[in-house]
Amino acid sequence: MILKNVRLIDPANNLDEIRDITIENGKIKSLSKTNEDGIDLKGLIACPGFVDVHVHFRDPGFTYKEDLFTGTQAGIRGGYTSLICMANTNPKMDSPNLIRDFYKKAKELPIDVFTVSALTKNFDGENLVDMEGNLAAGALGFTDDGIPNTNSNLVLMALKKAKNLNVPVSFHEEDPKLIKENGINHGKISESLGLYGSPDISESLLVLRDGFLSLKTGAKVEIQHISAGDSVEIVREFKKRGANLYAEVTPHHFSLTEDALLKYKTLAKMNPPLRSEKDRLKIIEGMKDGTIEIIATDHAPHSKEEKERELTKAPSGILGLETALSLGIENLVDKGHLTLNKLIEMMTINPARLYNLDAGHLSLGSRGNITIFDPNEKWVYKKSYSKSENSPFLCQTLKGKVKMTIFEGKVIFDDSREK
């Protein structure tokens, strides 16, 4: 396969030039101009296939919401070639046998789909999993995502072990004892609804603890789906002090605020919740200065029936894989907050480095995993490839369209075939 006249942006290799890309036997053979015929992509951008370190594919246990195949299809449409599933399945991904079963299914998928392990058995917050055994089975790291770890002694033990194993531990940072109604920010909107909600301090206090524990242990710690401005400042300070700390942000947290709850109702309910405009702007400042280095979708499908429950009873979470690029272009690049190169960096090489993946770059000899997109094309998000449709962006006109997703030199998504 030869891709011709395309603007190649590869932040890992500091490339931003018009190039031809030659792929042979699934790998990058050449990035130089060639006289041979190929697919003319003039006016489009090619970059490494996107990497998402935080998705929920609900398999096993909740496959009426999503399964490995449908979740992967949504990812492919969004330009992703590497996806990492969270462990809050049923049963939880907390044993070598369950992790091995996951990879038996994942082998049948058209892109790379990985899983992390639970940090504690059945997310009980008290008993660490067999960390060595779960890593040997294929887990990339550890998290009880969705269930905050408030047992500080256990967290300290886990980080010491993770440091020796050279793998990350990721944390959902919300102290449940400070929350009355989850998924709803404690602020002007919750007050107008007669609710208390989830205050930003519930997140920032745990971020403070885990930043300090990362500094003291040297362990690689990731703060998941950061939402509060104070949390950004805490991460920034601990990074300055030398903590091996990473932070991810979702497209919905840099695109929306708590006001969206009034317009989209339960479709704008998520954990942690959408917060104030002040928080959103501090998040963007954190992205600009490198405090936050990863964009992760937290793709969280739920059924229509579940999301149609009343606000306090509906589950938290929204879809994210198919709209991440567009939201980044509209809310970050077009508004002058980030360059397109920086956006791509946060969706490719940075998340790959967190989990030590050989992904997110287009070096010579590397696998031909490529996303082709038009940053200017407007499109309507009419239908989700996911099993679920719980997105506030559904039926909206968005800007920035994935045109083609290529995995190991094979076109696995082609926008032209949709029309």
Secondary structure, DSSP 4 states (H G I P E B T S, - for coil): -EEEEEEEEEGGGTEEEEEEEEEETTEEEE-S--SS--EE-TT-EEEEPEEEEEE---TTT-TTT--HHHHHHHHHHTTEEEEEE-S-SSS-S-SHHHHHHHHHHHTTSSSEEEEPBPSBGGG-SSSB--HHHHHHTT---B--TTS----HHHHHHHHHHHHHHT--EEE----GGG-SSTTSBTTHHHHHTT---B-HHHHHHHHHHHHHHHHHH---EEE-S---HHHHHHHHHHHHTT--EEEEE-HHHHH--TTHHHHHGGGG--SSPP--HHHHHHHHHHHHTTSS-EE---B----HHHHTS-TTTSPP----TTTHHHHHIIIIITTTSS-HHHHHHHHTHHHHHHTT-S-S---TTSB--EEEEEEEEEEE----SSS----TTTT-EEEEEEEEEEETTEEEEEGGGG-
